[in-house]
Amino acid sequence: MIFLLDMTTSRLSLKLLKWYHLNQRTLPWRGHPDPYAVWVSEIMLQQTRVETVIPYFEKWMRLFPTITSLAHASEQSVLNAWEGLGYYSRARNLHKAAQIVAEQYQGEIPRDLDELRKLPGIGRYTLGAIASIAFDMNVPALDGNIKRVYARVFDIAEPVDSPGGDKLLWELAEKSLPKKDAGDYNQALMDLGATICVPKNPRCLICPLMKLCKARENGTQNQRPVKLPKKSVPHHIHVAGVIENKGKVLLARRPSKGLLGGMWEFPNGRVDGQNPLEGLASALKTGYNLRLRETRSKIRKTKAIGLIHHGYSHFSVSVHVYPCDVVSVPRAENLRWVSLKDLEMYPMGKIDRQIANLIKGTT
């Protein structure tokens, strides 16, 4: 069995590298002389499609062309550049890691794997991608595309998102790695998964690995990879208040840690099981120490600005947006009056950016 696996993996790498050298995608971070570009691209590509990442990468490299420039940038400018990519902890970790590299490694990404994996945001896959692509080290990588390719080539029935499946895939990644050209090999797997071994209806007839693919042989290519059943996603109801005063609106900055950490939002709160409008006063008082000026009769007559739906990875929300007035605004570092024309300067999540666009379009 080990001999057969050795034969398969050897042929796999030869066929794959030959295909890659003729068919590799042209991407702005490939062939870039600075390992920093590879690092940025790999962080952005986590859970995000290449087509989405390309313009963000190009903008990022214009704004922060070096690790030192990123290290010296403000968190707000970093989050602003990242806005729209989602999973904002990636941006915060990249920023923190750049500061560590600038302070401890003279602005040069460490080539030592133990030092590299200590940086914030560097997991096992990102470590392998940076080490193999940027530093030509013989280290495997395993992203979603690569998992799918291996699951089909070796016809793996174990769920790829289970501990056992993950362990098996990493073992295959280690075993399949050629003795040289690991960077090209890893990128070839990524490209194959993105363009041919796609999630639905894989293009098997033009795949360079078709004759080696056990799933194709067994007719299970559309059943691979196997994944664990998805858990039900809870849905929450929120209400947000647009508080205006002399052409400015009140924004609140979220805590630096957690969901959308460091981003700006319109004061809001969860009102599950309540009438959204009637729960607005309590939500603003509890979350921001804001007290509404309106009487209950006026509140009942208030017309909503809009209703916004959005899904996160583990839950979804519907946000009812209302105009409102407050008696006073407490002095707090996380609260700020912002003119409508300056809203673009404040990094926001998708929900709050939609609210900003709504009020700019109606005022």
GIDALIN-V502972 format. One record per residue. RES is the residue in three letters. PSI is psi in whole degrees, -180 to 180 (NA if undefined). Layout:
RES,PSI ; RES,PSI
//
This chain:
MET,-45 ; ILE,-41 ; PHE,-43 ; LEU,-39 ; LEU,-43 ; ASP,-43 ; MET,-44 ; THR,-47 ; THR,-36 ; SER,-47 ; ARG,-36 ; LEU,-50 ; SER,-39 ; LEU,-48 ; LYS,-40 ; LEU,-44 ; LEU,-39 ; LYS,-45 ; TRP,-43 ; TYR,-42 ; HIS,-21 ; LEU,-22 ; ASN,9 ; GLN,145 ; ARG,148 ; THR,113 ; LEU,145 ; PRO,-20 ; TRP,-9 ; ARG,133 ; GLY,4 ; HIS,134 ; PRO,-15 ; ASP,121 ; PRO,-25 ; TYR,-37 ; ALA,-40 ; VAL,-44 ; TRP,-51 ; VAL,-46 ; SER,-41 ; GLU,-35 ; ILE,-43 ; MET,-33 ; LEU,-8 ; GLN,115 ; GLN,23 ; THR,139 ; ARG,149 ; VAL,-44 ; GLU,-34 ; THR,-38 ; VAL,-38 ; ILE,-54 ; PRO,-33 ; TYR,-42 ; PHE,-47 ; GLU,-41 ; LYS,-43 ; TRP,-46 ; MET,-24 ; ARG,-41 ; LEU,-40 ; PHE,75 ; PRO,-16 ; THR,163 ; ILE,-39 ; THR,-42 ; SER,-36 ; LEU,-42 ; ALA,-35 ; HIS,-6 ; ALA,156 ; SER,155 ; GLU,-36 ; GLN,-40 ; SER,-34 ; VAL,-47 ; LEU,-35 ; ASN,-42 ; ALA,-27 ; TRP,-15 ; GLU,129 ; GLY,-22 ; LEU,-23 ; GLY,177 ; TYR,63 ; TYR,-14 ; SER,-26 ; ARG,-44 ; ALA,-43 ; ARG,-41 ; ASN,-39 ; LEU,-41 ; HIS,-47 ; LYS,-42 ; ALA,-39 ; ALA,-38 ; GLN,-39 ; ILE,-45 ; VAL,-41 ; ALA,-38 ; GLU,-39 ; GLN,-20 ; TYR,22 ; GLN,34 ; GLY,9 ; GLU,128 ; ILE,128 ; PRO,139 ; ARG,-14 ; ASP,126 ; LEU,-38 ; ASP,-39 ; GLU,-39 ; LEU,-42 ; ARG,-13 ; LYS,-18 ; LEU,143 ; PRO,135 ; GLY,0 ; ILE,99 ; GLY,-171 ; ARG,-43 ; TYR,-49 ; THR,-38 ; LEU,-48 ; GLY,-40 ; ALA,-47 ; ILE,-47 ; ALA,-43 ; SER,-43 ; ILE,-45 ; ALA,-34 ; PHE,4 ; ASP,38 ; MET,150 ; ASN,74 ; VAL,134 ; PRO,161 ; ALA,157 ; LEU,90 ; ASP,-172 ; GLY,-41 ; ASN,-44 ; ILE,-40 ; LYS,-43 ; ARG,-41 ; VAL,-49 ; TYR,-40 ; ALA,-33 ; ARG,-45 ; VAL,-40 ; PHE,7 ; ASP,62 ; ILE,121 ; ALA,-15 ; GLU,136 ; PRO,128 ; VAL,-20 ; ASP,16 ; SER,159 ; PRO,-42 ; GLY,-42 ; GLY,-41 ; ASP,-43 ; LYS,-44 ; LEU,-42 ; LEU,-40 ; TRP,-36 ; GLU,-41 ; LEU,-39 ; ALA,-42 ; GLU,-46 ; LYS,-33 ; SER,-14 ; LEU,127 ; PRO,164 ; LYS,-18 ; LYS,172 ; ASP,35 ; ALA,-36 ; GLY,-48 ; ASP,-39 ; TYR,-46 ; ASN,-41 ; GLN,-32 ; ALA,-42 ; LEU,-42 ; MET,-46 ; ASP,-41 ; LEU,-44 ; GLY,-31 ; ALA,-27 ; THR,-28 ; ILE,-53 ; CYS,59 ; VAL,164 ; PRO,-45 ; LYS,139 ; ASN,63 ; PRO,147 ; ARG,66 ; CYS,-36 ; LEU,-20 ; ILE,12 ; CYS,132 ; PRO,-15 ; LEU,11 ; MET,-44 ; LYS,-15 ; LEU,-12 ; CYS,115 ; LYS,-34 ; ALA,-40 ; ARG,-42 ; GLU,-38 ; ASN,-2 ; GLY,26 ; THR,14 ; GLN,-31 ; ASN,-7 ; GLN,2 ; ARG,141 ; PRO,153 ; VAL,138 ; LYS,153 ; LEU,149 ; PRO,139 ; LYS,140 ; LYS,152 ; SER,143 ; VAL,121 ; PRO,152 ; HIS,134 ; HIS,151 ; ILE,127 ; HIS,159 ; VAL,137 ; ALA,143 ; GLY,129 ; VAL,107 ; ILE,114 ; GLU,149 ; ASN,114 ; LYS,47 ; GLY,7 ; LYS,156 ; VAL,154 ; LEU,127 ; LEU,154 ; ALA,140 ; ARG,131 ; ARG,156 ; PRO,152 ; SER,-24 ; LYS,154 ; GLY,-171 ; LEU,129 ; LEU,36 ; GLY,130 ; GLY,-5 ; MET,164 ; TRP,149 ; GLU,162 ; PHE,136 ; PRO,132 ; ASN,174 ; GLY,163 ; ARG,137 ; VAL,38 ; ASP,131 ; GLY,1 ; GLN,164 ; ASN,122 ; PRO,-46 ; LEU,-41 ; GLU,-20 ; GLY,-6 ; LEU,-48 ; ALA,-45 ; SER,-40 ; ALA,-43 ; LEU,-34 ; LYS,-44 ; THR,-44 ; GLY,-28 ; TYR,3 ; ASN,36 ; LEU,138 ; ARG,124 ; LEU,146 ; ARG,-29 ; GLU,149 ; THR,167 ; ARG,-35 ; SER,-38 ; LYS,-38 ; ILE,-42 ; ARG,-24 ; LYS,-7 ; THR,134 ; LYS,135 ; ALA,145 ; ILE,-35 ; GLY,173 ; LEU,124 ; ILE,132 ; HIS,141 ; HIS,143 ; GLY,131 ; TYR,-178 ; SER,-33 ; HIS,-2 ; PHE,167 ; SER,160 ; VAL,153 ; SER,126 ; VAL,117 ; HIS,127 ; VAL,125 ; TYR,147 ; PRO,147 ; CYS,166 ; ASP,148 ; VAL,157 ; VAL,-46 ; SER,160 ; VAL,121 ; PRO,153 ; ARG,110 ; ALA,139 ; GLU,-26 ; ASN,1 ; LEU,140 ; ARG,136 ; TRP,129 ; VAL,132 ; SER,152 ; LEU,-38 ; LYS,-17 ; ASP,2 ; LEU,-31 ; GLU,-22 ; MET,-10 ; TYR,116 ; PRO,131 ; MET,158 ; GLY,175 ; LYS,-37 ; ILE,-50 ; ASP,-29 ; ARG,-36 ; GLN,-39 ; ILE,-44 ; ALA,-44 ; ASN,-34 ; LEU,-48 ; ILE,-30 ; LYS,-29 ; GLY,-13 ; THR,4 ; THR,NA
//
